C-alpha cells in the first residue's frame, strides 16, 4: 500500500498493513478514509488530560466520571496519565485499525 502516508502507517499494526497489501486499491482507500475518520489525536488527548476529559475522548465515559469524582485520584492518577496518554491513544488507534479492517473484510 504505497499511497498510505508514513504518519498513518506508524499508527497501524503490521498485521493490518499486511492484510491491506493483499486488498485492491478501492478497499485500501476505504480503509484509509474510515480509519482517518475514527482515529484519535495524541495531542488533543494530552491537552484534555488537564480536565480529565481524555477518557471521554477515548470513549471511556465511566472512567471519565470516576476520574473527575476522585479529582484525578487526588492528583496521583492525573500525573500518571500525563505519561500514559500517548500509549492509550496508540492502543485505541490500533483497535480502530483492526475493527475497520474487520468491517471491510465482512463487507467484501
C-alpha positions as CSV (number, residue, x, y, z in Angstrom):
1,X,0.0,0.0,0.0
2,X,2.1,2.8,-1.3
3,X,-0.4,5.7,-1.0
4,X,-0.6,5.4,2.8
5,X,1.2,8.3,4.4
6,X,4.1,7.4,6.7
7,X,2.5,9.1,9.7
8,X,-0.6,7.0,9.2
9,X,1.4,3.8,8.6
10,X,3.0,4.2,12.0
11,X,-0.4,4.1,13.7
12,X,-1.5,0.8,12.1
13,X,-0.3,-2.6,13.3
14,X,1.9,-4.6,11.0
15,X,-0.7,-7.4,10.7
16,X,-3.3,-4.9,9.4
17,X,-0.7,-3.5,6.9
18,X,0.0,-7.0,5.6
19,X,-3.7,-7.6,5.1
20,X,-4.2,-4.2,3.4
21,X,-1.4,-5.0,0.9
22,X,-3.4,-8.0,-0.3
23,X,-6.5,-5.9,-0.9
24,X,-7.5,-4.0,-4.0
25,X,-7.0,-0.2,-4.1
26,X,-10.6,0.6,-3.5
27,X,-10.7,-1.4,-0.3
28,X,-7.4,0.2,0.8
29,X,-8.8,3.7,0.2
30,X,-12.0,2.8,2.1
31,X,-9.8,1.7,5.0
32,X,-7.8,4.9,5.0
33,X,-10.9,7.0,4.9
34,X,-12.7,5.1,7.7
35,X,-9.5,4.9,9.9
36,X,-8.8,8.6,9.4
37,X,-12.3,9.5,10.4
38,X,-12.2,7.3,13.6
39,X,-8.6,7.7,14.8
40,X,-7.8,9.9,17.8
41,X,-5.2,12.6,18.2
42,X,-2.4,12.2,20.8
43,X,-2.0,16.0,21.1
44,X,-5.7,16.6,21.7
45,X,-5.9,13.7,24.3
46,X,-2.8,15.2,26.0
47,X,-4.5,18.6,26.2
48,X,-7.7,17.1,27.6
49,X,-5.8,15.4,30.5
50,X,-5.9,18.6,32.4
51,X,-9.6,18.5,32.8
52,X,-9.9,14.7,32.9
53,X,-11.7,14.6,29.6
54,X,-9.2,12.4,27.9
55,X,-11.0,9.3,28.9
56,X,-14.2,10.6,27.3
57,X,-12.3,11.5,24.2
58,X,-11.1,7.9,24.0
59,X,-14.6,6.5,24.5
60,X,-14.4,5.6,28.2
61,X,-17.1,7.6,29.8
62,X,-17.3,5.7,33.1
63,X,-13.6,6.3,33.7
64,X,-14.1,9.9,33.0
65,X,-16.7,10.2,35.7
66,X,-14.6,8.3,38.1
67,X,-11.5,10.4,37.3
68,X,-13.5,13.6,37.9
69,X,-15.2,12.4,41.0
70,X,-11.9,11.5,42.6
71,X,-10.2,14.6,41.3
72,X,-7.8,12.6,39.3
73,X,-7.1,10.1,42.0
74,X,-6.3,13.0,44.3
75,X,-3.7,14.2,41.8
76,X,-1.8,10.9,41.5
77,X,-3.8,9.4,38.7
78,X,-3.6,12.7,36.9
79,X,0.2,12.8,37.0
80,X,0.4,9.2,35.8
81,X,-2.0,9.8,32.9
82,X,0.3,12.7,31.7
83,X,2.8,10.0,30.8
84,X,0.3,7.2,29.8
85,X,-2.0,9.2,27.5
86,X,0.2,8.7,24.4
87,X,0.1,4.9,24.8
88,X,-3.6,5.0,25.5
89,X,-4.2,6.8,22.2
90,X,-1.8,4.4,20.3
91,X,-3.7,1.4,21.6
92,X,-7.1,3.0,20.8
93,X,-5.9,3.7,17.2
94,X,-4.7,0.1,16.9
95,X,-8.1,-1.2,18.0
96,X,-9.8,1.1,15.5
97,X,-7.5,-0.1,12.7
98,X,-8.3,-3.8,13.5
99,X,-12.1,-3.0,13.7
100,X,-12.1,-1.1,10.4
101,X,-10.2,-3.9,8.6
102,X,-12.6,-6.5,10.0
103,X,-15.6,-4.4,8.9
104,X,-14.1,-4.1,5.4
105,X,-13.5,-7.8,5.1
106,X,-17.0,-8.6,6.2
107,X,-18.5,-6.3,3.6
108,X,-16.4,-7.8,0.8
